[in-house]
Amino acid sequence: MPFDRELDVRGLRCPLPILRAKKALADMSSGQVLHILATDPASLQDFTAFARQTGNTLLENRQDGDLFEFLVQRK
């Protein structure tokens, strides 16, 4: 799926990936998609809750070994 911006938060632990994603999304327009790369095992739960709480849409989440990828669409 195409995306408008990528955020690499590999190596960072909660809450930093969420805080950086929140900042990145604030600089994006409604409907744009942020691709996030993370390695924190808690990121799956964190980004699911983040999307639900903020009204943004979690379009996709994938895990490949220790790498987690998320596509979040700005509300």
DALINTA-V223786 format. One record per run of one state. SS is the DSSP state (hx for helix, st for strand, lp for the rest). FROM is the first residue (numbers start at 0). TO is the last residue. If there is no record, write none. Layout:
SS | FROM | TO
SS | FROM | TO
This chain:
lp | 0 | 3
st | 4 | 7
lp | 8 | 14
hx | 15 | 25
lp | 26 | 31
st | 32 | 37
lp | 38 | 41
hx | 42 | 53
lp | 54 | 55
st | 56 | 63
lp | 64 | 65
st | 66 | 72
lp | 73 | 74
